[in-house]
Each structure stands twice: as C-alpha cells, then as structure tokens.
C-alpha cells in the first residue's frame, strides 16, 4: 500500500474532515486527526481488506503515527 492510498483510507474513515495535505509521516492519527475508536477500526478494516493481510491487534494498539501505520500496512 502506498502513502497516498493510506491517506485516502484515513480521510474516508473520518468522513472527509481532512485532506491529504493534512497528513504527513509524523501525523498522530488519534490526536491530530481526532480519530475515535470507530474511525480507527474502520480504517484498519479497510487496510486489511485492501492488502489481504491481517494486522496484529497488539501492533494496531501501539500504532499512533501515520508512518507507523504505513509500515504495518506493508508488512507481509
């Protein structure tokens, strides 16, 4: 998954409240994008569906920054 596609997934999960320009490698998904648990789960499910991988629950709980989520989404 590339960076642009992950940004699109996050934007969709937060009902288009932000744009790709608002998201960079250091963006904190919870704090900067105001994600709640439902939005985060929605994004994780979309990532898993698109990449055909299952993200480890423990890893997901510890991910807060965009670059970490991108790395996890590309782990195979």
C-alpha positions in Angstrom: 0.0 0.0 0.0 1.4 3.4 -0.9 1.3 6.5 1.2 -1.3 8.2 -0.9 -3.8 5.3 -0.7 -3.4 5.1 3.1 -4.1 8.8 3.3 -7.3 8.3 1.3 -8.4 5.5 3.6 -7.9 7.7 6.6 -9.7 10.6 5.0 -12.6 8.3 4.2 -12.7 6.9 7.8 -13.0 10.4 9.2 -15.8 11.4 6.8 -13.5 13.7 4.7 -12.9 16.1 7.5 -9.2 16.3 6.4 -7.3 16.3 3.2 -4.1 14.5 2.1 -2.2 17.8 2.8 -3.2 17.5 6.5 -1.4 14.1 6.8 2.3 13.6 6.9 4.7 10.9 8.3 4.5 12.5 11.8 0.7 12.9 11.9 -0.7 11.4 15.1 -3.9 9.7 13.9 -5.7 10.0 17.2 -4.6 13.4 18.3 -4.1 15.3 15.0 -7.0 13.8 13.0 -9.3 13.4 16.0 -9.9 9.7 15.3 -12.1 7.9 17.8 -12.1 4.1 18.1 -14.8 3.6 15.5 -12.9 5.6 12.9 -9.7 3.8 13.7 -11.3 0.4 13.4 -13.0 1.5 10.1 -9.5 2.4 8.7 -7.9 -0.8 10.0 -10.6 -2.9 8.4 -10.2 -1.0 5.1 -6.4 -1.5 5.1 -6.8 -5.3 5.9 -9.4 -5.7 3.1 -7.3 -3.9 0.6 -4.0 -5.5 1.4 -5.3 -9.0 2.2 -3.2 -9.0 5.4 -4.4 -9.1 9.0 -2.8 -6.5 11.2 -1.8 -7.9 14.6 -4.1 -6.5 17.3 -1.2 -5.7 19.6 0.6 -3.8 16.8 -2.6 -1.9 16.0 -3.0 -0.8 19.6 0.5 0.6 19.7 0.3 2.5 16.4 -0.4 6.2 16.6 1.6 7.9 13.9 0.9 7.7 10.2 4.4 6.4 9.3 3.9 3.5 11.7 0.6 2.6 10.2 2.0 2.7 6.7 4.9 0.4 7.8 2.4 -2.0 9.3 0.2 -1.9 6.2 3.1 -3.0 4.1 4.3 -5.8 6.4 4.0 -9.2 4.7 
